[in-house]
Amino acid sequence: MKKYIISDSPEATRRLGESLAGFLKPGDNIILNGNLGSGKTLFTKGIAKGIGIERPEYVNSPSFVIVKEYKGRINLYHFDLYRLEDLKGIEYIGVKEYLNGDGIVVIEWAERMKGLLPAQYMDIHIDITGERERRFFFKAHGKRYDHIISRYIKR
């Protein structure tokens, strides 16, 4: 299943993430792809708020540390693979140990780990369509994510 949503502002992008969080549970894997500045981290802040992370405004891109862990009602593991060049580096940081684990995993620039992606995940690609506008494409990999997308996007 593949659907899309248009966001017309940074606040709307954050709210999209917060709304999606209501459908997520521990063990869910969210893959975010899009150009620099497309809103991946802002969307992740919304997820953080929606799952009860105490200070979601502190969620930021983990580009230099690769992964940041946020504790809440449901834990959030936020990866940014932008600076990694090969699968060895990705395996070294232990991404696979987080997948399908005790929290929600959000991975930015996940196209760098194609050979290591889990069997089931939600793939979200963000296109910049204007100064403030973004188009979010949601693609399910697995029945659980088909179900989430069909409930989350009502058109």
Secondary structure, DSSP 4 states (H G I P E B T S, - for coil): -EEEEEE-SHHHHHHHHHHHHTT--TT-EEEEEE-TTSSHHHHHHHHHHHTT-S-GGG----TTTSEEEE-SSSEEEEEE-TT--SHHHHHHTTHHHHTTSSEEEEEETGGGGGGG--SSEEEEEEEE-SSS-EEEEEEEESHHHHHHHHHH---
